[in-house]
Amino acid sequence: MKVDLFDFHLPEELIAQVPLKNRTDSRLMVLNKETGEIKHEVFKDISEYLREGDCLVLNDTKVLPARLFGVKPDTGAKIEVLLLKQLEGDQWETLVKPAKRVKVGTEIDFGDGLLTAVCTGTSDHGGRVFEFKYEGIFYEVLDQLGEMPLPPYIKEQLDDRDRYQTVFAREPGSAAAPTAGLHFTEALLAEIKEKGVHIAFITLHVGLGTFRPVNVDDVLEHDMHSEFYIVTEGTARLLNEVRNNGGRIITVGTTSTRTLETIASANEGQFVEGSGWTNIFIYPGYEFKAIDGMITNFHLPKSTLIMLVSALAGRENILHAYNTAVTERYRFFSFGDAMFIS
């Protein structure tokens, strides 16, 4: 299956650079995955498409202010460090710019001694492993010194870092936001609950691999990145009850989708408590075992994410929907508009 099958023309001006003032004012495309029928709505009206007894599944991961700027005390050289994944203790896998200036043993100071680090090793794709030293609680120091790691296609500065955070974020660990969740407010979630729709939370810590381009010609040759997930016993029980009672399981975002499909695939379609690393790669031909529908943003051409939504709704339906979105001037990617595949 050729990667070029998932390409489409996207004018650069449709890539949303800043979030809307109000989260629920985003546009919403509703796509029937069986017929390909499209409706144009506003996200605040999403509850009209949810039914009593359905379950909405949200990813409660919290984005770390993981971009740090420091200097090498011996030379004064400026170094940018992006935290990717916590390893053991205070050791982190990172990306570094300029990497050629950082070798094993290199020390970096990120803020007058408040946070320092020494390079202890290397990792894949030119990464570096650092051991950090600090006083107090690491995440509080990081919150003081770090910046939000916005995706590479966003060139504008973010005035309010909370706008790259969902209102239900609570488990720190992501290098990128689960962006489909950015459209929800507390008031909208309350309205959805009032309708009799269940709300469930999973955790999947999003890595920067989500933005990594597919650099092979054949989909089957792509090496999918791994991400850490957690599904609690309470969430698993609720999902099984909803399924047994005939309700629909609707995921918010590809991260929630990949988590539930990982669990269900390993347990004959059932949901169980669990945690671990998933590198599940979903593309057309995949048989879904966990979900009935999905709320998602509009994704990069030829990305693993557009392959995932094509598996759910059909490649032809998705490409037609995306071309319609371009014609109708929808906003794309992290701060863009949403699609409900039902």
C-alpha positions in Angstrom: 0.0 0.0 0.0 1.7 3.2 -1.2 2.0 6.2 1.2 1.1 8.5 -1.8 -2.5 7.1 -1.6 -2.9 9.3 1.5 -1.7 12.6 0.0 -3.9 15.7 -0.6 -3.2 19.3 -1.4 -3.2 21.6 1.6 -2.7 25.4 1.2 -0.3 26.6 3.8 -2.7 29.4 4.9 -5.2 26.8 6.2 -2.7 25.6 8.9 -4.0 27.2 12.1 -1.3 29.1 13.8 -3.3 30.3 16.9 -6.2 28.8 18.8 -9.7 30.5 18.6 -10.7 32.7 21.5 -13.4 30.2 22.5 -12.6 26.5 22.3 -16.1 25.4 21.2 -16.3 27.9 18.3 -14.3 25.6 16.1 -16.1 24.2 13.1 -17.2 20.6 13.1 -17.4 18.3 10.1 -19.7 15.3 10.7 -18.8 12.4 8.4 -20.9 9.3 8.1 -18.3 6.5 7.8 -20.8 4.2 6.0 -22.2 6.6 3.3 -19.6 9.3 3.2 -22.3 12.0 3.8 -20.9 15.2 5.2 -22.6 17.8 7.4 -21.1 21.2 8.5 -21.7 22.2 12.1 -20.0 24.1 15.0 -18.3 22.1 17.7 -20.5 23.5 20.5 -23.3 21.4 18.9 -21.4 18.1 19.2 -23.8 16.9 22.0 -26.6 16.7 19.4 -24.7 13.8 17.7 -24.2 11.9 21.0 -26.8 9.6 22.4 -27.8 8.6 25.9 -25.8 5.5 26.8 -22.8 6.4 24.6 -19.4 6.7 26.2 -17.0 9.5 25.3 -13.3 8.5 25.9 -10.8 11.3 26.7 -7.1 11.3 27.0 -6.1 13.1 30.3 -2.4 13.4 29.6 -0.9 16.7 30.4 1.7 18.4 28.2 5.0 19.2 29.9 6.6 22.6 29.3 9.4 20.4 27.9 11.4 22.9 25.9 14.4 24.2 27.9 17.0 26.8 27.0 20.4 26.6 28.7 24.1 27.4 28.3 27.3 25.4 28.6 29.0 27.0 31.6 32.5 26.4 30.2 31.9 28.1 26.8 28.7 30.1 27.2 27.3 28.3 24.1 23.4 28.3 23.9 21.7 24.9 23.9 18.1 24.0 23.4 16.8 20.7 25.0 13.5 19.1 24.4 12.4 16.5 26.9 10.9 13.4 25.2 10.7 10.6 27.7 11.6 10.0 31.4 13.8 7.0 31.8 15.1 6.0 35.2 15.1 8.4 38.1 16.1 11.9 36.9 17.3 10.7 33.5 15.5 11.8 30.4 15.7 11.1 26.7 15.9 14.4 24.8 16.4 16.1 21.5 19.1 18.7 21.5 20.0 21.7 19.2 22.8 22.0 18.2 23.4 18.3 18.9 27.0 18.5 17.7 27.9 20.6 20.7 26.7 18.1 23.2 28.7 15.0 23.9 28.7 12.6 26.8 29.9 14.5 29.9 28.6 17.9 28.6 27.1 20.0 31.4 24.2 22.5 30.8 22.8 25.2 33.1 19.1 26.1 32.5 18.6 28.9 35.0 21.3 30.1 37.4 21.7 26.8 39.0 18.0 26.1 39.5 18.2 23.3 37.0 21.4 21.7 35.6 22.0 18.5 33.6 24.9 16.4 32.4 24.8 14.3 29.2 25.1 10.6 30.1 24.5 8.9 26.8 23.0 9.0 23.3 19.7 7.6 21.8 18.1 7.0 18.5 17.7 9.7 15.9 20.5 11.8 17.3 19.0 12.2 20.7 20.8 12.6 24.0 20.2 11.3 27.5 20.6 13.7 30.4 20.6 13.4 34.1 19.1 16.4 35.8 19.9 18.0 39.1 17.6 20.4 41.0 16.2 21.5 44.3 12.6 20.7 45.1 10.0 19.1 42.8 11.2 18.5 39.2 7.8 19.4 37.6 7.5 22.6 39.5 11.0 23.6 38.4 10.1 22.7 34.8 7.0 24.7 35.0 9.1 27.7 36.0 11.8 27.4 33.4 10.3 25.4 30.4 8.2 26.4 27.4 5.5 24.5 25.6 6.8 22.4 22.8 4.5 23.5 20.0 4.4 21.4 16.8 7.0 22.4 14.1 4.3 23.7 11.7 3.2 26.4 14.2 5.3 29.5 13.8 3.4 31.9 16.1 4.2 32.3 19.8 1.5 31.1 22.2 0.3 33.8 24.5 -1.5 31.5 26.9 0.2 28.1 27.5 -3.1 26.7 28.8 -4.5 26.8 25.3 -2.2 24.0 24.3 -3.7 22.0 27.2 -7.0 20.3 27.5 -9.3 21.4 30.3 -9.2 17.8 31.7 -5.4 17.3 31.6 -4.1 15.9 34.8 -1.3 13.3 34.2 2.0 15.0 33.2 4.0 13.3 30.6 3.3 14.4 27.0 5.6 16.2 24.6 2.5 17.2 22.5 -1.2 17.7 23.2 -4.0 15.3 22.3 -5.4 18.1 20.2 -8.9 16.7 19.5 -9.6 17.4 23.2 -8.7 21.1 22.9 -12.3 21.8 21.7 -14.0 20.9 24.9 -14.8 23.1 27.9 -16.0 22.2 31.3 -19.5 23.5 30.4 -19.7 21.4 27.3 -18.6 18.3 29.1 -21.3 19.0 31.7 -23.9 19.4 29.0 -22.8 16.1 27.5 -23.1 14.3 30.8 -26.5 15.8 31.4 -27.6 14.1 28.2 -26.8 10.7 29.7 -23.5 10.2 27.9 -20.8 8.5 30.0 -17.3 10.1 30.2 -14.3 7.9 30.6 -10.6 8.8 30.8 -7.5 7.0 29.6 -3.9 8.2 29.6 -1.5 8.0 26.6 1.6 10.2 26.8 2.0 11.7 23.3 5.5 11.7 21.9 7.0 13.8 19.2 6.9 10.7 17.0 3.3 11.7 16.3 4.7 14.5 14.0 7.4 12.3 12.4 6.8 12.0 8.6 6.5 8.7 7.0 9.7 8.4 5.0 9.0 5.1 3.2 7.1 4.5 0.0 5.2 1.5 1.3 3.0 1.9 4.4 4.0 -1.6 5.6 7.6 -0.6 5.9 7.0 2.3 8.4 8.4 1.8 11.9 5.8 3.1 14.3 6.9 4.9 17.4 6.0 3.7 20.9 4.0 5.6 23.5 3.1 4.8 27.1 -0.6 4.3 28.1 -2.7 3.6 31.2 -6.2 2.2 31.4 -7.7 1.9 34.9 -10.0 -0.8 36.2 -12.8 1.6 36.5 -12.5 2.8 32.9 -12.3 -0.8 31.6 -15.4 -1.8 33.6 -17.4 1.2 32.3 -16.4 0.5 28.7 -17.5 -3.1 28.9 -20.8 -2.1 30.4 -21.5 0.5 27.7 -20.6 -2.1 25.0 -22.9 -4.8 26.7 -25.7 -2.3 26.9 -25.6 -1.3 23.2 -24.0 2.1 23.6 -21.4 3.5 21.3 -17.8 4.0 22.3 -16.6 7.3 20.8 -12.9 8.2 21.3 -11.7 11.8 21.3 -8.5 11.7 19.3 -6.2 9.2 17.7 -4.4 8.7 21.0 -7.5 7.4 22.8 -8.3 5.3 19.7 -4.9 3.7 19.7 -5.0 3.0 23.4 -8.4 1.2 23.3 -7.6 -0.7 20.2 -4.3 -1.9 21.8 -6.2 -3.2 24.9 -9.1 -4.8 22.9 -6.8 -6.4 20.4 -4.9 -8.2 23.2 -8.1 -9.3 25.0 -10.5 -10.6 22.4 -12.4 -7.4 22.1 -12.8 -6.9 25.9 -11.5 -4.0 27.9 -9.2 -4.7 30.9 -7.0 -2.7 33.2 -3.5 -2.3 32.0 -0.5 -0.1 31.2 2.5 -0.4 28.9 3.9 0.7 25.6 2.0 0.6 22.4 3.2 0.9 18.8 0.0 -0.2 17.2 -0.2 1.0 13.6 -3.7 1.3 12.2 -4.2 1.7 8.5 -6.9 0.6 6.0 -7.6 -3.1 6.3 -7.5 -3.0 10.1 -10.6 -4.4 11.8 -11.6 -2.1 14.7 -12.3 -4.0 17.9 -12.9 -1.2 20.4 -14.5 1.9 19.0 -17.6 2.9 17.1 -16.8 6.5 16.3 -14.1 9.2 16.8 -13.7 12.9 17.2 -10.5 14.1 15.6 -8.7 17.1 14.1 -7.6 17.3 10.4 -4.2 15.6 10.0 -1.0 16.0 7.9 -0.9 14.6 4.4 0.7 11.1 4.2 0.8 10.8 8.0 0.0 7.8 10.1 -2.9 9.7 11.5 -4.7 10.2 8.2 -4.1 6.5 7.6 -5.8 5.7 10.9 -8.9 7.7 10.1 -8.9 6.2 6.7 -9.1 2.8 8.3 -12.2 3.9 10.2 -14.1 5.7 7.5 -12.5 4.5 4.2 -9.8 6.2 2.3 -12.1 7.6 -0.4 -14.5 9.0 2.2 -11.6 10.6 4.1 -9.9 12.2 1.1 -13.3 13.5 -0.2 -13.9 15.0 3.3 -10.4 16.5 3.4 -10.8 18.0 0.0 -14.1 19.4 1.0 -12.5 20.9 4.1 -9.9 22.6 2.0 -12.6 24.0 -0.3 -14.7 25.2 2.7 -11.6 26.8 4.3 -11.6 24.6 7.4 -8.6 25.2 9.8 -6.1 22.3 9.9 -3.9 20.6 12.5 -3.4 21.2 16.2 -5.3 24.5 16.6 -7.7 23.7 13.8 -11.2 22.5 13.4 -12.7 19.1 14.2 -14.3 16.1 12.5 -16.7 13.6 14.0 -16.6 10.2 12.3 -19.8 8.4 13.2 
